[in-house]
Amino acid sequence: MNDIQAALFSLLPPNRKSTPSGWDSFNSVCCSYNGEKRDDRKRGGIKTSPDGGWAYSCFNCNFKAGWSPGKLLSKNTKNLFKWLGASDMDIGKLNLLALKIKDDQPVSKKALQLALEERPLPADCLPMDTWIAQGMQEAELLDIITYLVDERKMGWDWYNWHWSAAKGYRDRVIIPFYHQGKIVGYTGRKITPGKPKYLTDAQPGYVFNLDRQTNERKFVIVVEGQFDAIAVDGVAIMHNEPNEIQCARINSLGREVIVVPDRDRAGAKMIKVAVDQGWSVSLPPWESDVKDAADAVKRYGRLYTLSTILHYKVSGEINLHLLKRKLENAEE
């Protein structure tokens, strides 16, 4: 019996009965959450599989859940653990354990890509504080400082901003990607006209700014872009639809997740994932030209932006589908 199986069976009620077909039956815990009367006829059952997985089925409300090695915890599976009495922290730990088991699967090339390797920054790239301490007065460096502080309205201490003196990077602010204290990639945002706007080295499954989500926090704010994450000290998925590995890494924090999507049609994809993951969503009534969290901080300041995110967060499938439809109808 693996740890996820053991955690499941430790939560099951003691008055179970075994059937010849291999089911452990007990009173279902899901019925009252799915519009049915509370079960008192042992119509819920767990059946294990030889590979260490298991399946749950309720023969009253037809709710199903399960898990097998190499898979992450589904929405139904997390709900089942919750209804059995597991805390959000415990579920987060189980999700992280499922991710580790998935990462340890030996045969798939995709599985090998899930481990985040240490990677170098561009040549001649140092923290801006280091350049300034060395007396560097390059015009490009001073322009980037002006861009961050005056244009973006971001605090100097909000992130470990870097700058590279190498050709092709001098007009870019470098944002290192950290994972467990190591640099695993970066993005360089161009502050002058021209393309590409971003030069990025990112690994599959990476979640930006996860290292800063300390244990005393009660919630984590999930946004699309790195500047959005820095603005509200949340995490960024760096596109508009988190993959299953990113969801698992976020859930492993074991706290309330609040998604703040960009205010466009693509942001609806984040809400769809929030529905599947059981996350909350916040769409504060910011002015129409405020398109994301970074814009909000620039317009209103960090404290006010955070307070509105918390005030306007909603959960539940009906409420989230209404927000999703609102973004689907948004003008591009």
Disulfide bonds with the S-S distance in Angstrom:
none
